């Protein structure tokens, strides 16, 4: 059902009007379209408990992304919702996203993932920037930005990430050789988890964990398993106060605690290790020592704050990038011609940049488009959210300051009004000069965007470069994979891919 909304752009109202708006709800004018009140926004928001029950019946914990898309089809480009105790206004249009982000204020705040904060309270652990808010968030974030997300840091990260990419390729070649069939068919996810953890650890700690070897440290494998478990146990707790689940000693809460304990134990071990080394060595290191050591030497944040944010970066950098790479390989396996096009771009970039990796990364727009395209169809985060700091008007509805507004990122990526032929995986759509305004938001936006963004981007680009230069990717016919929500969006079944070495795969 299409809602009739006569007005799409925000109406900038004189202040006196705003007052009337909040008191009267509706305001009529002959020259302006009617601005409707907050309570007129369509959707189910009156009975949170009943909605939670229905959500549960629809297996909403796994289908959140599809339910959101369906809601936009039912209600139009804006709807209001209350599930359990969690109330929000949902939007889908890039132009509306721009209005929301403009109203995010000086200390942007997203939805608090309660189970994560509950764990930290329970174990008396400090929050990193992921979970901090207000001035505490800002002061930490400013320091971290320089060391983690500033483009300048890429010079340091790229050679490290390239090293891991090369090792990954060598490992695949070995697997192919061992198979005796000149190809390797496998569910790559385990390998990609290891690649991602090895990459992020090298950048954070300046040291290899050795995950590209045949026998790996069982603790590292445990860390990987704990992250998956942590995400999985978060989603069922999103709509129920974790305090309640904790009091009744529910299994999901206990598993969640166990998962975070595992994550922090491993992160603490890595951090302690570097910290000890740093205290022994005196003087400045010759080569880039990694994010953690740089932050410790910089001495602008407390050790506890550094530890908390570094642990978050480490945990946030495994499933997110590896799953995005898996989806990309899956999409490329479906389109051999596109794969060739990308391969040609990489070959040309390699030749032109003459060994300068940073230069090379500037010459692969189609590879970058492929990653954007993957994140459009398979975003890690189903939505972006902000508590707006001021009143706004979206789709001609008045939304008061303090409201939680969610942009349905998954729904937006598949909306034919936003992306022509959305079902088609077309990296070239990102090359055109046509408006990309607020359409590429997989890492969020503004000062609260993903802190790991630059690391993730470089890591994924270098991975694709190496893979394209070495292997052809194929998939089994008749394999359609969809997303399932486990806090992040994951493939709903294993993706089996076949890797063949380039020279002999004709
Ligand atoms: C999940 O309705 C759906 O980057 C909820 O690397 C709203 C929500 C809130 C916060 C989002 C979350 C969703 C998805 C996962 C995100 C998270 C914020 C950060 C986190 C997007 C959309 C993620 C994956 C971080 C995780 C770091 C952590 C492991 C230490």
Boltz pocket constraint, residues with backbone or C-beta under 6 A from the ligand:
constraints:
  - pocket:
      binder: B
      contacts: [[A, 110], [A, 111], [A, 113], [A, 130], [A, 238], [A, 311], [A, 312], [A, 313], [A, 315], [A, 316], [A, 317], [A, 320], [A, 380], [A, 381], [A, 382], [A, 383], [A, 384], [A, 385], [A, 450], [A, 487], [A, 488]]
      max_distance: 6.0
